[in-house]
Amino acid sequence: MYNSTTGKSMSCRDFMRPRFIQASSKTQKEGSAGNTKVPRNVNMEKLRSGYLFPEISKREVQHIEKYPDAKLISLGIGDTTEPLPDIIASSMANYALSLSTAEGYRGYGAEQGNKALRKAIAETFYKDVQIKETEVFVSDGAQCDIPRLQLLLGSDVSIAVQDPSFPAYVDSSVIIGQGGDFEDKYRMYGNIEYMKCVPQTNFFPDLAKTSRSDIIFFCSPNNPTGHAATRQQLEQLVKFAKENGSIIIFDSAYAAYISDDSPRSIFEIPGAREVAIEVSSFSKFAGFTGIRLGWTVVPEELSFSNGFPVINDFNRIVCTCFNGASSISQVGGLACLSPEGFAAVCSITDYYKENAKILLNTFASLGLKVYGGKNAPYLWVHFPGSKSWDVFTEILERTHIITVPGSGFGPAGEEFMRVSAFGHRESILEAARRLENLYL
């Protein structure tokens, strides 16, 4: 490689090495107020404060600095803790090693995902609802697919979200230009329909009082409340979407935690194929939070108002904006869905369910009203008359336990705390003991 400036040849290593050029004082002065003429995205300016979970992490770091000898327990960010089953880790390790051989090396794969994995997802999770493997798009996680769906739908659609709900639905809507201005008085964005889902409504919106929206984000089991929508509730939701010509984006990332007869997929509901997209994930049921693997189902029957198939446009979005999930993570996904692998990951899910039961019993024994914890790894604990960030601070200061303030999930989350059941058993038992000492 030849450098025309110096007249010397350059090795690949030389080319990769960063070169630092001292800017002139004139350049530095001119750039002091902003060194480009590119305006900031006005939608980014509309976002309120920091994203919830980085804010939690920041306060966690500050607490550790303040109490370096404290044994901090995190019941906050929903991150899995238990080791991967050997059959799954070994499958990925063996595949990674094979990439060092001429016979085993593979480059790009299909943007839509490994065909065998798409088939396995369809057969494992959608066997009884006739989802085709060609309707399954493998991704690097459900949260990553949410902004891709926003890109698919554009900025001119109206949206509705559960209140409370996972913050990414609202924030991604604001970033793409759907949210409108934030109204401080109501702590809501003006162009977003907030569907209140609280204990008094059995965590389901009053659809008779809900305005029509183009897109309805709906998560079941819900993050943060832990409520799994009943079949009757989802039938109402699908009927509402059909009557209004809306599209439901259904997040089923926690479906593996459902312990009763609540539907695990929106496609169990008749007519849903014409009005719904489903996103899901290996993160919470298989411990893939760091490995990154998920999927989105777009049925062939779903179409835009002009009759054009949504699946065709989503395929274009995937091919344009995504090179496909890691081939190593996809091999791990296949191992998860093998008979032995599936049994192994289900046993870990059962472990987290037992954690949730321990915490549920603890809060109940303290006389606190607690929801969730039966069909989801989250508990939704009510502290009447309290500000949720104040409760967060009190619990952190007095017990060294991280939780999540409910107000971070929407206005209806005030007075509530989300508590995660992800954790090692000894940490869960110790957290239960500390909470009992605080509130008894």
C-alpha positions in Angstrom: 0.0 0.0 0.0 1.4 3.4 -1.0 1.1 6.7 0.8 1.1 9.5 -1.7 1.6 12.1 1.0 4.9 10.7 2.4 6.0 8.8 -0.7 6.5 5.7 1.4 4.9 2.3 1.2 2.5 1.4 4.1 1.8 -2.0 5.6 -1.8 -3.0 6.5 -0.8 -2.4 10.1 0.3 1.1 9.3 -2.9 1.8 7.5 -5.0 0.6 10.5 -3.0 2.7 13.0 -4.9 6.0 13.7 -3.1 9.2 12.9 -3.6 12.3 15.0 -3.2 15.7 13.3 -2.9 18.8 15.5 -5.7 21.2 14.6 -4.7 24.8 14.2 -5.8 27.3 16.8 -8.0 28.9 14.2 -9.8 25.6 13.5 -10.2 24.9 17.2 -11.7 28.4 17.8 -14.1 28.1 14.9 -15.3 24.7 16.2 -15.8 25.7 19.8 -19.6 26.2 19.4 -20.1 23.1 17.3 -17.6 21.8 14.8 -20.1 21.0 12.0 -23.1 22.7 10.3 -25.3 19.6 10.8 -28.3 20.3 12.9 -29.2 17.8 15.7 -32.2 15.5 15.0 -35.1 17.5 16.5 -36.7 14.3 17.7 -33.7 13.4 19.8 -34.2 16.8 21.6 -37.7 15.7 22.5 -36.6 12.6 24.5 -37.0 13.1 28.3 -33.9 12.7 30.5 -31.9 9.5 30.0 -33.1 6.1 29.0 -34.4 4.3 32.1 -31.9 1.4 32.4 -28.7 3.4 31.8 -30.0 5.8 34.5 -30.4 2.8 36.9 -26.8 1.7 36.0 -25.5 5.1 36.7 -27.0 5.2 40.1 -25.7 1.7 40.8 -22.2 2.8 40.0 -22.6 5.9 42.3 -23.9 3.7 45.1 -20.9 1.3 44.8 -18.5 4.3 45.0 -20.3 5.5 48.1 -20.5 2.1 49.8 -17.5 0.1 48.4 -17.8 -2.7 51.0 -21.6 -3.2 50.6 -22.8 -6.4 48.9 -25.0 -5.0 46.2 -27.9 -7.1 45.0 -29.5 -6.3 41.7 -33.2 -6.9 41.3 -33.4 -4.2 38.7 -32.4 -4.6 35.1 -33.8 -7.9 33.9 -30.5 -9.7 33.1 -30.2 -13.4 33.3 -27.6 -14.9 35.7 -27.5 -18.6 35.4 -24.9 -20.4 33.2 -25.9 -21.7 29.8 -26.5 -25.4 29.6 -23.5 -27.3 28.3 -25.2 -28.6 25.1 -25.9 -25.0 24.0 -22.5 -23.5 25.0 -20.7 -26.5 23.4 -22.6 -26.1 20.1 -21.5 -22.5 19.8 -17.9 -23.2 20.9 -17.6 -26.1 18.4 -19.0 -24.0 15.6 -16.6 -21.2 16.4 -13.7 -23.5 16.4 -14.8 -24.9 13.0 -14.5 -21.4 11.5 -10.7 -21.8 11.8 -10.8 -24.7 9.2 -11.3 -24.5 5.5 -14.1 -27.0 5.7 -15.9 -25.2 8.5 -15.5 -21.6 7.6 -18.7 -19.7 6.7 -19.2 -16.1 5.7 -22.4 -14.2 5.3 -25.7 -16.0 5.8 -29.2 -15.1 4.8 -30.4 -11.8 6.2 -33.7 -13.5 7.2 -31.8 -16.1 9.2 -30.6 -19.7 9.1 -33.3 -21.7 7.3 -33.1 -24.5 9.8 -33.5 -22.1 12.7 -36.5 -20.4 11.1 -38.1 -23.8 10.7 -37.3 -24.8 14.3 -38.8 -21.6 15.6 -42.0 -22.1 13.6 -42.3 -25.7 14.7 -41.5 -25.1 18.4 -43.5 -22.0 19.1 -46.1 -21.8 16.4 -46.9 -25.4 15.4 -50.5 -25.1 16.4 -51.1 -21.8 14.7 -49.7 -22.6 11.2 -46.9 -20.0 11.1 -44.6 -20.7 8.1 -40.9 -20.7 8.4 -40.8 -18.1 5.7 -42.8 -15.7 7.9 -40.1 -15.9 10.6 -37.2 -13.4 10.5 -34.3 -14.2 12.8 -32.7 -11.1 14.4 -30.2 -10.0 17.1 -33.0 -9.5 19.6 -36.6 -8.2 20.0 -35.4 -4.8 21.2 -33.3 -4.4 18.0 -36.4 -5.3 15.9 -38.5 -2.6 17.4 -36.7 0.3 15.7 -36.6 -1.8 12.5 -40.4 -2.0 12.6 -40.5 1.7 13.3 -38.4 2.3 10.2 -40.8 0.0 8.3 -43.9 2.0 9.4 -42.4 5.5 9.1 -43.1 8.7 11.0 -46.6 9.4 9.7 -48.4 6.6 11.7 -50.1 7.1 15.0 -49.3 4.8 17.9 -50.7 3.5 21.1 -48.8 1.9 24.0 -49.8 0.2 27.3 -49.3 2.4 30.3 -47.1 1.3 32.0 -44.9 -0.3 29.2 -41.4 -1.1 28.1 -39.7 2.3 27.5 -38.3 1.4 24.1 -41.7 1.5 22.5 -42.2 5.2 23.4 -38.6 6.3 22.9 -38.3 4.7 19.5 -41.5 6.3 18.5 -40.3 9.7 19.6 -37.0 9.3 17.8 -38.6 8.5 14.4 -41.0 11.4 14.8 -44.3 9.8 15.8 -44.4 11.1 19.4 -45.1 14.8 19.2 -44.1 17.1 22.0 -43.8 16.1 25.6 -46.5 17.5 27.8 -45.0 18.0 31.3 -48.3 18.4 33.0 -49.3 14.9 32.0 -45.9 13.3 31.6 -46.9 12.1 28.2 -46.1 12.7 24.5 -49.0 14.5 22.8 -49.3 12.2 19.8 -49.1 8.9 21.6 -52.2 7.1 22.9 -51.5 5.9 26.4 -53.7 2.9 27.2 -53.9 2.7 31.0 -53.3 -0.9 32.2 -53.6 -0.9 36.0 -54.9 -3.2 38.7 -58.4 -1.6 38.6 -58.7 -2.6 34.9 -57.1 -6.0 35.3 -54.0 -4.6 33.5 -56.0 -4.3 30.2 -57.0 -1.1 28.5 -60.6 0.1 28.4 -60.9 -0.2 24.6 -64.3 1.6 24.6 -62.4 4.7 25.7 -59.3 4.1 23.6 -58.8 6.3 20.5 -58.0 4.6 17.2 -54.3 4.3 16.4 -52.5 2.9 13.4 -50.1 0.9 15.5 -50.7 -0.8 18.9 -47.7 -1.9 20.9 -48.8 -4.7 23.3 -46.6 -6.8 25.5 -47.8 -10.1 27.2 -46.6 -11.2 29.7 -46.2 -7.5 30.3 -43.0 -5.8 31.2 -43.2 -4.3 33.8 -46.4 -5.5 35.5 -45.9 -9.2 34.9 -49.5 -9.6 33.7 -50.3 -12.2 31.0 -53.3 -11.2 29.0 -56.1 -13.7 29.0 -57.5 -15.2 25.9 -60.7 -13.1 26.2 -58.6 -9.9 26.5 -56.5 -10.7 23.4 -59.7 -11.6 21.5 -61.0 -8.1 22.4 -57.7 -6.6 21.3 -57.7 -8.4 17.9 -61.3 -7.4 17.3 -60.5 -3.7 18.2 -57.6 -3.8 15.7 -59.7 -5.3 12.9 -62.5 -2.8 13.5 -60.0 0.1 13.4 -57.7 -1.2 10.7 -54.8 -1.1 13.1 -51.6 -3.3 13.3 -50.7 -4.8 16.6 -47.0 -5.2 17.4 -47.1 -8.0 20.0 -44.1 -8.6 22.2 -44.0 -12.1 23.5 -40.4 -12.1 24.9 -41.6 -13.5 28.2 -44.0 -16.1 26.9 -41.9 -19.0 28.3 -42.8 -17.9 31.8 -46.6 -18.4 31.4 -47.8 -21.0 33.8 -51.5 -20.9 33.2 -53.7 -21.1 30.0 -53.0 -17.6 28.9 -52.0 -17.4 25.2 -48.3 -17.4 24.5 -48.7 -15.9 21.0 -51.1 -13.4 19.5 -51.5 -15.9 16.7 -53.5 -18.2 18.9 -56.3 -15.7 18.5 -58.5 -16.1 15.3 -58.0 -13.3 12.9 -54.7 -12.2 14.3 -52.7 -13.1 11.1 -54.5 -10.2 9.4 -53.7 -7.5 12.0 -50.5 -8.5 14.0 -46.8 -8.8 13.9 -45.0 -10.6 16.8 -41.5 -10.0 18.1 -39.8 -12.4 20.5 -36.5 -13.3 21.9 -34.1 -16.0 23.2 -32.8 -13.6 25.8 -34.9 -14.4 28.8 -36.0 -18.0 28.2 -32.6 -19.2 27.1 -30.2 -16.8 28.8 -29.1 -15.1 25.5 -29.1 -11.5 26.9 -25.4 -11.2 25.9 -25.5 -13.5 22.9 -28.3 -11.6 21.1 -30.8 -13.6 19.2 -34.5 -13.1 18.6 -37.1 -13.2 15.9 -40.1 -11.4 14.3 -43.1 -13.0 12.7 -44.8 -11.2 9.8 -47.8 -13.2 8.4 -48.4 -13.2 4.7 -52.0 -12.0 5.1 -51.0 -8.7 6.8 -51.2 -5.8 4.3 -51.0 -2.0 4.2 -54.1 0.1 3.3 -53.2 -0.2 -0.4 -53.1 -4.0 -0.3 -49.3 -4.3 -0.4 -48.0 -7.2 1.8 -46.2 -5.9 4.9 -43.9 -9.0 4.8 -42.4 -7.7 1.5 -41.4 -4.4 2.9 -40.1 -5.9 6.2 -37.9 -8.2 4.1 -36.6 -5.2 2.3 -35.9 -3.4 5.6 -34.0 -6.5 6.9 -32.0 -6.8 3.7 -31.1 -3.1 3.7 -30.4 -2.5 7.3 -29.2 -5.8 8.7 -26.7 -8.5 7.7 -28.3 -11.2 9.7 -27.8 -12.5 13.2 -24.4 -13.9 14.2 -24.0 -17.4 12.8 -22.6 -18.5 16.1 -25.7 -17.3 18.1 -27.9 -19.0 15.5 -26.2 -22.3 16.1 -26.8 -21.7 19.8 -30.5 -21.0 19.0 -30.8 -24.3 17.2 -29.3 -26.1 20.1 -31.8 -24.4 22.4 -34.6 -25.9 20.3 -33.3 -29.4 20.2 -35.2 -31.8 22.5 -32.3 -31.9 25.0 -31.5 -28.2 24.8 -35.1 -27.2 25.2 -35.5 -29.3 28.3 -32.4 -27.7 29.7 -33.4 -24.1 29.1 -36.9 -24.8 30.5 -35.3 -26.0 33.7 -33.6 -22.6 34.1 -36.8 -20.8 33.4 -38.3 -22.9 36.3 -35.4 -21.7 38.5 -36.3 -18.1 37.9 -40.0 -18.8 38.5 -39.1 -20.2 41.9 -37.1 -17.0 42.6 -40.2 -15.0 41.7 -42.3 -17.1 44.1 -39.8 -16.4 46.9 -40.0 -12.7 46.3 -43.8 -12.8 45.9 -44.2 -14.5 49.2 -41.8 -12.0 50.8 -43.7 -8.9 49.7 -47.0 -10.4 50.5 -45.8 -11.3 54.0 -44.9 -7.6 54.5 -48.5 -6.5 53.7 -47.6 -5.0 50.4 -49.9 -5.5 47.4 -47.9 -7.3 44.7 -48.8 -8.3 41.2 -47.0 -10.5 38.6 -44.4 -13.1 39.6 -46.6 -16.0 38.3 -46.5 -15.7 34.6 -43.4 -13.5 34.3 -40.0 -13.0 36.0 -41.1 -9.5 37.3 -43.1 -8.4 40.3 -45.0 -5.2 40.4 -45.1 -3.9 44.0 -47.4 -1.1 45.1 -46.2 1.5 47.6 -49.4 3.7 48.0 -48.8 7.5 48.2 -45.1 7.2 47.4 -43.0 8.5 44.6 -41.3 5.5 42.9 -37.9 7.2 42.6 -38.1 7.9 46.4 -38.8 4.3 47.1 -36.0 3.2 44.8 -33.6 5.5 46.8 -34.8 4.2 50.2 -34.5 0.6 49.2 -31.0 1.2 47.7 -29.7 3.2 50.7 -31.1 1.0 53.4 -30.8 -2.5 51.9 -28.2 -2.1 49.0 -30.8 -3.6 46.6 -31.3 -2.3 43.1 -34.9 -2.2 41.9 -36.6 -0.2 39.1 -39.0 2.8 39.8 -42.4 2.2 38.1 -42.6 5.8 36.9 -39.9 5.0 34.4 -42.4 2.8 32.5 -45.1 5.5 32.2 -47.3 7.8 34.2 -49.4 4.9 35.5 -46.3 3.4 37.0 -46.0 5.9 39.8 -46.3 4.4 43.3 -45.0 1.1 41.9 -41.7 -0.7 41.8 -40.6 -3.4 39.4 -38.6 -6.2 41.0 -36.7 -8.7 38.9 -36.5 -12.4 39.8 -33.4 -12.9 37.8 -30.5 -13.8 40.2 -28.7 -16.5 42.0 -30.8 -18.2 44.6 -28.6 -17.1 47.5 -28.9 -13.5 46.3 -32.7 -13.8 46.1 -32.9 -15.3 49.6 -30.6 -12.6 51.0 -32.7 -9.9 49.3 -35.8 -11.3 50.9 -34.1 -11.2 54.3 -33.0 -7.6 53.8 -36.5 -6.5 52.7 -38.1 -8.2 55.6 -35.8 -6.3 58.0 -36.6 -3.0 56.3 -40.4 -3.2 56.2 -41.3 -5.5 59.1 
